[in-house]
């Protein structure tokens, strides 16, 4: 059985592709989204209890390989997966979509993490379109002089920025709608998630001449990497 650490579009595509090839898979979701899009096949929801708990799950369920297809910023599960794979000598693949690349007309700035983004943000604008995810919102809560249009999938918990408007929505997004939202702000803040599902905001920012503050991806443990679902399918089939 193949364990897919999921929650992304690529993870769902991989589960479907492997199921079509009669490979038995189980997809694991963190459970942080209230109504997640479920992949085909067997699904489990919730944590494992650290790397030791994941290692125990791999042994008890006869997992022959693991594909970490989590979000590029899911740092903790990536670290736990690498440790569990080492403990159990289970083959591990990281399915990592490439990050976004700036074009000649893009006005991009980079931050090392959420705290760094909060420090740099006041120099870029007073009205902010913030799409860095609900769990990172406390990093911006102290910026009382700024106004935030906050978009996330599920309602966030405090602390939140004092001056804000909340927009609950799930991608993919269209350029025209993103252009309308960005017309209300001075700057866009987002994570370097990569992929096409949420890239329309970058296109809209380019068209409107809005600066973009991107948060760099965290370091992930070294392992075999596939950038596309077909590459991951081939890796699994050769296991």
N, C-alpha and C positions, 0 to 999 in steps of 0.2 A: 504494500500500500504506500502511496505517495502522500506526504503531508504538505499542503500548500498553506503557508502563512499569508492570509489574504487581506481583503478589504479594499483592493484597488480594481480598476477595470481590467488591468492585465491579469490579475489573479483569477477573475471570473472567466476571462477568455481562455486561460490555460486550463482551468478545470473542465470547461466544455470541450476543448480540443483533446484532452487526454481521455475523457469519458467516451468520446466518439471513437477513440482507438482502443477502447475496452481496457483502459488502465484504471484501476481502482484508486480513487483519490478521496481524501477528506480535507475540507477547507476549514481553517480556523480563523475566526473573526474576533477582534478584541472586545466588541460589545460596547464601543464608545458612541456609536450612532444609534439613535432610537429605532429607525426603520431602515436597516441596511439593505442594499440590493444583494440578494442571495445568489450564490453560484449554483450550478447544477451539481448533483451528487451529494454525498454526506457532508454535513456542516456541524461544527461545534462552535460555541460562543463562550468567550471568557478567557482569562489568563491561565497559565500553567503552574504558577508558583515558582517563578524564577528558573534559572537554567537547570537546576537539579530536578524540578518538577517536569520540565519539558523532556529531559533525558529519560525520566521514568515513563512518561507517556510514549516516547519513541520505542522503548523496550517492550512495554506492555501491549502495544497495538501492532507490533511487527512492522514498524515503518522502515522501508528500505531506502528512502531518500527524502530530503526536505528541500522545498523551493520557498525561499523567502521572497515573496512578492508583495511585501507590505509597502506602505507609503515611504518615499525617500527620507522622511523625517521621523519615522518610527524607530528611533535609535535604540530604545531599550530592548525591544523584541529581537532586533537584529543582533545585538550583543548576546542575548540569551540563546538565540538559535546557534550562533557560532560555538558557544561554550558547550551546549548540549550535543551538538554534532561531534565535537571533539571528544566528549566523554563517552559517547556511544559508538564512535567511529562510523557515523552515518554520513553518506555523501550529502553535501549542502551546496545549493546553487542560489545565488542572488539574482533575481530578475529585476533589473534596475533600468527604468526608462532614462534616456539621456536628459540632462538638464537643458534649460533654454539657453539659446545663444543670441546675443544682441546683434542687431543689424546696424547699418551705418546711420540710420535716422532715429535710432532708439537713444533715449536719454536715461541711462541706467546707472544706479549707484548700488554698492554692495555693502551688506552688513554681515558680521560674523555670526550673530545670533540675535535673538529677540531684544535683549538688553542693548546691544549695539545699535539695532535699528531704532529703538526708542531715543537713544542719545543723538542720532543723526537726523531724525525726522524733523525737528523744529526748523532746521535750516532749509528745508525743501518745500514747506508750505504750511498753511494754517488749517486747511480743510483736507481731510485724509480719507481715502477709500482703503479700508483695512480688510484684507482677505487672508490673514495669516492663520486662521483657525481659532476656534473658541477657547482652546486651552492656553493659548498664548496671550490672551487679552490682558491679563493682569500686568504684563510688562509695560503696557501703555496707559495704565489707569491713572498715573500721577501727572499726565500731561494736560493740565487744566486749561491751558491757553489754546488748545487745539480742538477742532470739531471732527468727529469721526463718523463716517458711514461704515458700519460694521456688517459684513456679510459672513454668515456661517450656516451650517446645515441645521443644527439643533440650537435651542435657546441656551445662551451662555450663563454661567454663574458669576456673581460678583467676586472680586472688584472689577468694575468697568470704568472706562473714561467718563468723566462727569458729563461732558457734552457729546452726545452721540445719538445716532438713529440706527436702529437694528433692522436688518433685512435678512430673513430666513429663506434660503434658496439652495438648490442643489444643481450642479452642472449636469450636462454641458451647457455653455452659455453662447449666445449669439453676439456677433460684433456690434450690431446696431443697438442692442439693449445695453451692452457694456459702454458704448460710446455715450449713451444718454446718462448713465450713472457717472461716468468720468467727467462729464460736462459740469457736474455739481461740485467738483473737488479740485484741489491743486496738485495732489500727488497720490500715487498708488503704492501701497505696501503689500508685498506678497512673498511667499516662500518660493524658492526655485524648485517647484514640484515637477516641472517638465510635463511633456505630453500635450495632446491636443484638446483634451476635455475642458481645460480652464485657460487656454492660451488666448482666447478672444479678447480678454482684458488688455493683454500686451499689445495686440493689434490696435485696439481702440486708443490706448495711451499714445502709441506712435502717431496715429492719425491726428490726435488732438495736441500733440506736442507736450504731453504730461510727463514729468519725471517719474521713474519707477525705482523704488527702493526694494531690492531683492535680498532675501535672507539666504545665505549659503547653506548648503546641505551639511549635516554633521558627518563626521568621519564614521565609516562603518568598518567592521572587521574584514580583513582580507579573506576573500574566498573566490571561487569560480563565479564569473559574472556572465549573464546573458542580457542583451539590451532589448530583445524582442521576444514575443510569445513563441514564434516558430523555432527560434534558437533554444528556448527552454524546453519545448516539446522534444526536439532532437536529443537534448541532454538526458531527459528522462527516459526516452526510448532506448538509449544506449546504456542505461543502467540495468 
